[in-house]
Amino acid sequence: MTVNVVLPGRIHTERVDQLDDAAAARTGTTRDDVAKSAIGAIPAGRYGRREEFADVVTFLASARASYVTGAKIRIDGGLIRGL
């Protein structure tokens, strides 16, 4: 058995749209403005795609990753700065 952790950043889902809408309502701006601001903090310059997240999880759940354990894998486009 293996145990790993995936740490998603801003993966573009309906929930992220809801959060951006809520932030826009709180700040009196638009969802696009909120998204542009959030994207500005992501070195990759965009939200992640669901498929990118799913590909990493699928790999970790596969036999090909049977020797990977105890890993923390960020799927965040470089959002978290650190080692």
N, C-alpha and C positions, 0 to 999 in steps of 0.2 A: 504494500500500500504506500502511496505517496500523499503528501500534504503540501500544497502550495497555495499562495495567495495572489490574486490579481487585484491591482489597484487602478480602477478606471478613473480617468479624468473626465473631461466634458465630451461624452459620447453623444452624438446627436440623436436624440430620441424624442418622443412626444413629451416625456417628463421634462427634458431640458427646455423644450419650447414653453411648457407651463411655467417653469421657474423663471425663464427670461420674460415671459408675459407679466408675472407677478412683480419682478424687479422693475419692469417698465412702468407698471401702474404705481409702484411706490415712489419712483423718481420722476414721474411725469414725462417719460420719454417713450420711445417705441421699442418693440422687440428687436428690430434690426440694430438700433443704437446699443442696446444692452449686449447683443451678440457680438457686435464689432468690438466693444470694449473687452468682453471676455476673450475673444479670439486674439486681441492684441497682447494678452498676457501669455499666450501659448506659443512657444517658439516654432512649432510646426505651422502656425498661421491659420489654423482651422480647427473645427471640432472633429473628433474622431468619428469614424463610421462604425456602425454596428458590426459590419462584417469583419472589421479589423479586430475588434474585441473578441468576436466569436472565433476567429481563426486562432488566436492565442489560447483561448480556453479549450478549443477542440484539440489543439496540439497537446496541451497539458493532460488532457483526459485520454490521450491515445497511448498505445504501446510504445510508440517512438519516444515518448517522454518518461519511460519507466524508470530511468535513473535520475530524473530531476525531482528533488524533494527538498522541502524547506526553503523554497524560493519565494521571494516577493517580487512580482513582475509588474512594473508600472506600464499602463497603457494610456498615456496621458499627453503624448506629443511634446514632452519635455516640460510640462507645466510645473512639476515639482523639481525645484533646483536643489540638488544635493547628491551626495554619494551614497 
